[in-house]
Amino acid sequence: MSVESAKQDIKGSYGDGFVIMGGDRVEVSQDGKQVTAYAKDGIETKTASGEGSAQGISISADFNTVVLNGVTIQRAADGHLVISAPGGTVKQAAPANDGLFPSIASSYVSRLLPATKAVLKIGEKMPDGTVYAGISPDTGKAMYTTPADAPLTYTFNQSQKYAGKLDAHGHKDWRVPTKGELNVLFQNRADIGGFDISGSDPAGWYWSSSQNDVLNAWAQRFSGGDQVDDVKDNDSSLRCVR
């Protein structure tokens, strides 16, 4: 059976144990414990409590959210999939192919592109030495950070200059995180590691790139998470992202 979204022009279809959303195929076992996603734009997993429910499917009106055998599959604005699998294991394989019959899709794609890629976890170290920090709330894309803070504390302007000149782990596109991205780093600080969570001033505070005017910009304390509109001439710690 197929459905077409009126809101985002997303075409979808589903059958016994699988769903295709905008060309990305997700297969879910009947008990909801094994999930395989063949996605072009990557997937993000969310923590969900409980166990997968019995066999069945429910679909939102615009086909952006599907619950299949207890697993919730959502399509984010940038096209990547967000999967919540209570008590289940999610893995990402080769991209989906809408033209394949459900019974042969998995084996065909596996033969075509046998290498599979595990779902990234917050804090996972990449081959280049960077650390996966989560999804940017500003770009909707994966965000990576350095494994440690910049070596000193900096004023707002100094932090911008440092990030702009940083050449690390084979990349030169480092930047100071936005206010929203900085909060993602705070929320994931335990998994990412290396942050100053002492609450001390200035090392326990971190700069964002978000500013209100020529004198003030947003900073966040990593002991408690409070964000303040701080004077740019004050010093704070820095963790760059890309």
C-alpha positions as CSV (number, residue, x, y, z in Angstrom):
1,M,0.0,0.0,0.0
2,S,1.3,3.5,-0.8
3,V,0.5,7.0,0.6
4,E,1.6,10.4,-0.5
5,S,2.0,13.4,1.9
6,A,0.1,16.6,1.0
7,K,2.4,18.6,3.3
8,Q,5.9,17.7,2.3
9,D,5.4,15.7,-0.9
10,I,6.8,12.7,0.8
11,K,5.8,9.4,-0.8
12,G,5.5,6.4,1.4
13,S,4.6,2.7,1.2
14,Y,4.4,-0.1,3.7
15,G,4.0,-3.8,3.9
16,D,4.6,-6.8,6.2
17,G,7.4,-5.6,8.5
18,F,8.7,-2.6,6.5
19,V,7.9,1.0,5.7
20,I,9.4,3.3,3.0
21,M,9.4,7.0,3.7
22,G,10.7,9.3,1.0
23,G,12.8,6.6,-0.4
24,D,14.3,5.4,2.9
25,R,13.4,1.9,3.9
26,V,13.0,0.7,7.5
27,E,12.5,-2.9,8.4
28,V,11.2,-3.9,11.8
29,S,10.8,-7.4,13.2
30,Q,7.4,-8.5,14.5
31,D,8.5,-8.1,18.1
32,G,10.0,-4.7,17.5
33,K,13.5,-5.7,18.7
34,Q,15.4,-5.6,15.4
35,V,15.3,-2.5,13.2
36,T,17.3,-2.0,10.0
37,A,17.3,1.3,8.3
38,Y,18.4,1.8,4.7
39,A,18.7,5.6,4.7
40,K,20.3,8.1,2.4
41,D,20.6,10.9,4.9
42,G,21.5,9.0,8.0
43,I,19.5,8.1,11.1
44,E,19.2,9.3,14.7
45,T,18.1,7.1,17.6
46,K,16.2,8.4,20.6
47,T,15.9,6.8,24.0
48,A,12.5,5.2,24.6
49,S,11.2,3.4,27.6
50,G,9.2,0.1,27.6
51,E,9.2,-2.7,25.2
52,G,8.2,-3.0,21.5
53,S,4.5,-3.6,21.1
54,A,2.7,-6.3,19.2
55,Q,2.6,-6.5,15.4
56,G,0.8,-3.6,13.8
57,I,1.2,-0.2,12.1
58,S,-0.1,3.3,12.5
59,I,0.6,6.3,10.2
60,S,0.3,10.0,10.7
61,A,-1.9,12.0,8.3
62,D,1.2,13.4,6.4
63,F,3.2,10.1,6.6
64,N,6.0,11.9,8.6
65,T,5.5,9.6,11.6
66,V,4.9,5.8,11.5
67,V,4.7,3.4,14.4
68,L,5.6,-0.1,13.1
69,N,5.5,-3.0,15.6
70,G,6.1,-0.6,18.5
71,V,9.0,1.3,16.8
72,T,8.4,5.0,16.1
73,I,9.9,6.2,12.8
74,Q,9.9,10.0,12.1
75,R,11.2,12.0,9.2
76,A,13.0,15.2,10.3
77,A,12.8,18.4,8.4
78,D,16.2,17.9,6.7
79,G,15.3,14.3,5.6
80,H,17.1,12.1,8.1
81,L,15.2,9.5,10.1
82,V,14.6,9.6,13.8
83,I,13.9,6.1,15.2
84,S,12.7,5.2,18.7
85,A,12.9,1.5,19.3
86,P,12.0,0.5,22.9
87,G,14.1,-2.4,23.9
88,G,15.3,-2.9,20.4
89,T,18.5,-2.7,18.3
90,V,18.8,-0.3,15.4
91,K,21.4,-0.5,12.7
92,Q,21.9,1.4,9.5
93,A,22.7,-0.4,6.3
94,A,23.0,0.7,2.6
95,P,20.5,3.2,1.2
96,A,17.0,2.0,0.3
97,N,15.8,1.2,-3.2
98,D,12.1,1.7,-3.7
99,G,12.0,-0.5,-6.8
100,L,12.9,-3.7,-5.0
101,F,10.3,-6.2,-3.8
102,P,10.2,-6.4,0.0
103,S,11.3,-10.1,0.0
104,I,14.5,-9.4,-1.8
105,A,15.4,-5.8,-0.9
106,S,17.7,-6.6,2.0
107,S,19.7,-9.3,0.3
108,Y,20.0,-7.3,-2.9
109,V,21.2,-4.1,-1.2
110,S,23.6,-6.1,1.0
111,R,25.2,-7.7,-2.1
112,L,25.4,-4.3,-3.9
113,L,26.9,-2.5,-0.9
114,P,28.0,-5.1,1.7
115,A,29.5,-2.7,4.2
116,T,27.2,-1.6,6.9
117,K,27.5,1.5,9.1
118,A,26.5,1.3,12.8
119,V,24.2,4.0,14.2
120,L,26.3,6.8,15.7
121,K,26.0,7.2,19.5
122,I,26.5,10.4,21.4
123,G,30.2,10.6,22.4
124,E,31.3,8.1,19.8
125,K,34.8,8.9,18.6
126,M,35.2,9.1,14.8
127,P,38.1,7.7,12.8
128,D,39.4,11.3,12.4
129,G,39.5,11.8,16.2
130,T,36.5,14.1,16.4
131,V,33.5,13.2,18.7
132,Y,29.9,12.9,17.6
133,A,28.0,15.4,19.7
134,G,24.4,15.0,18.4
135,I,22.1,16.8,15.9
136,S,22.4,20.6,15.6
137,P,19.1,22.2,16.3
138,D,20.0,25.0,13.8
139,T,21.0,22.9,10.8
140,G,19.3,19.6,11.6
141,K,22.5,17.8,10.7
142,A,25.1,15.8,12.6
143,M,27.4,17.9,14.8
144,Y,31.0,17.0,15.8
145,T,33.2,18.4,18.4
146,T,36.8,18.2,19.5
147,P,37.6,15.7,22.3
148,A,38.8,18.5,24.6
149,D,38.3,22.2,25.3
150,A,40.5,24.8,23.7
151,P,43.6,25.2,25.9
152,L,42.8,28.6,27.5
153,T,39.8,30.8,28.4
154,Y,38.9,33.5,25.9
155,T,36.9,36.6,25.4
156,F,34.0,36.4,22.9
157,N,36.1,37.9,20.1
158,Q,39.1,35.8,20.9
159,S,37.0,32.7,20.8
160,Q,35.7,33.5,17.3
161,K,39.3,34.1,16.1
162,Y,40.5,30.8,17.7
163,A,37.8,28.7,16.1
164,G,38.3,30.4,12.7
165,K,42.0,29.5,12.7
166,L,41.7,26.1,14.2
167,D,43.1,23.3,12.0
168,A,42.5,20.0,13.9
169,H,41.7,16.4,13.0
170,G,42.0,17.1,9.3
171,H,39.4,19.9,9.4
172,K,39.5,23.6,9.1
173,D,35.7,24.4,9.3
174,W,35.5,24.6,13.1
175,R,33.3,27.3,14.7
176,V,31.9,28.4,18.0
177,P,28.6,26.7,18.6
178,T,25.4,28.7,18.5
179,K,23.4,29.1,21.7
180,G,21.2,26.1,20.8
181,E,24.2,23.9,19.8
182,L,26.0,24.8,23.0
183,N,23.0,23.6,25.0
184,V,23.1,20.3,23.0
185,L,26.8,20.0,24.1
186,F,25.6,20.7,27.7
187,Q,22.9,18.1,27.6
188,N,25.3,15.5,26.2
189,R,28.3,16.6,28.3
190,A,28.6,13.3,30.2
191,D,28.8,11.2,27.0
192,I,31.1,13.7,25.1
193,G,33.4,14.2,28.1
194,G,36.2,16.7,28.8
195,F,34.1,19.7,29.9
196,D,34.7,21.8,33.0
197,I,31.6,21.1,35.1
198,S,33.1,22.7,38.3
199,G,30.9,25.8,37.9
200,S,33.9,28.0,38.4
201,D,34.3,31.4,36.8
202,P,35.5,31.6,34.1
203,A,36.5,28.0,33.2
204,G,33.1,26.5,34.0
205,W,31.4,28.8,31.5
206,Y,31.4,28.3,27.7
207,W,30.9,30.8,24.9
208,S,28.3,30.5,22.2
209,S,28.4,32.4,18.9
210,S,25.0,33.9,19.6
211,Q,25.0,37.6,20.5
212,N,22.4,40.2,21.4
213,D,24.4,43.4,20.6
214,V,27.9,44.7,20.3
215,L,28.6,44.3,24.0
216,N,26.9,41.0,25.0
217,A,26.7,37.4,23.9
218,W,25.3,34.2,25.3
219,A,27.4,31.9,27.5
220,Q,26.4,28.7,29.4
221,R,27.6,27.3,32.7
222,F,28.2,23.5,32.4
223,S,27.6,22.7,36.0
224,G,23.9,23.6,36.0
225,G,23.1,24.6,32.4
226,D,22.0,28.2,33.0
227,Q,22.6,30.5,30.0
228,V,23.3,34.2,30.5
229,D,23.7,37.2,28.3
230,D,27.4,37.9,29.2
231,V,29.7,40.7,28.5
232,K,31.9,39.9,25.5
233,D,35.1,41.1,27.3
234,N,34.7,38.4,30.0
235,D,36.6,35.2,29.7
236,S,35.0,31.7,29.2
237,S,36.0,28.3,28.0
238,L,35.5,27.2,24.4
239,R,34.6,23.9,22.7
240,C,34.5,24.1,19.0
241,V,32.1,22.3,16.7
242,R,31.8,21.5,13.0
